[in-house]
Amino acid sequence: KALSLLDLFSPARPAAGLSDVARLSGLNKATCHRLLSELAAMGLVEQAGPAREYRIGPAVLRLAALREAAVPAREAALPVLTRMAEATGETAHLSHLVAGRLTTLAFVYSRAHATKVMLADADILPFHATASGLSVLAFLPDAQRDAILRQPLAQYAQHGPTDPAEVRARLEGVRRVGLAEVASAFEADVHGIAAPIFGSAGEVTGATAIATPAPRMDPDLHACIRREVARGAAEITAAWGGRAPDEVAGHWASAA
């Protein structure tokens, strides 16, 4: 229960007072104070500023370093993301499936354009409204996918889908070719193309994607991005010791 409070922090909410933590968690203040005190004793949160608000503590840095040293996921993927960004002139990014949520793990900007799609570390991507989300959702176990689609689907942009039946219909195409595509569903005027990343048992573990301003998308760029995303997904899957399903690997090879 104490560790669940860490999920309340995000790039948009880097710090929170005791009252905010109680409101957001649905727990009473006394319980929140006890749990936060336990986290603070382990260095997982700390209090800072005149208001003594809580924020993520320095012990998280050690845990992140240990994880990256043991399983260098981000380091292994960055050269691939860099090549993807340079080849397309657009923003390349990688997300990881953690505790049932899709979280931004790394991104690389191209220097080709002053106008580009911007991201933030540890952003949580909605499954139904992003190319990365759809590419993961398509390959999740049925029970997990059904649980996600039973929840209310928020509309983030004008063309964002909110009907589970519409999302399910799109997933069939994603499974066929191993690529997902979304335009102006999460952010207006952003066009995303993504592919899933797979683990050693063939399970989906995340996604890699290219995001571009929609007005810049043309047939040549579209074809280039699809090639680079397919190639990048295959390379990152291999670098992470994973294995894509044979049908998906075949589509990626054809696209690349």
Secondary structure, 3 states (H helix, E strand, C coil): CCHHHHHHCECCECEECHHHHHHHHCCCHHHHHHHHHHHHHCCCEEEECCCCEEEECCHHHHHHHHHHHHCCHHHHHHHHHHHHHHHHCCEEEEEEEECCEEEEEEEECCCCCCCCCCCCCCCEECCCCCHHHHHHHCCCCHHHHHHHHHCCCCCCCCCCCCCHHHHHHHHHHHHHHCCEEEECCCCCCEEEEEEEEECCCCCEEEEEEEEEEHHHCCHHHHHHHHHHHHHHHHHHHHHCCCCCCHHHHHHHHHHC
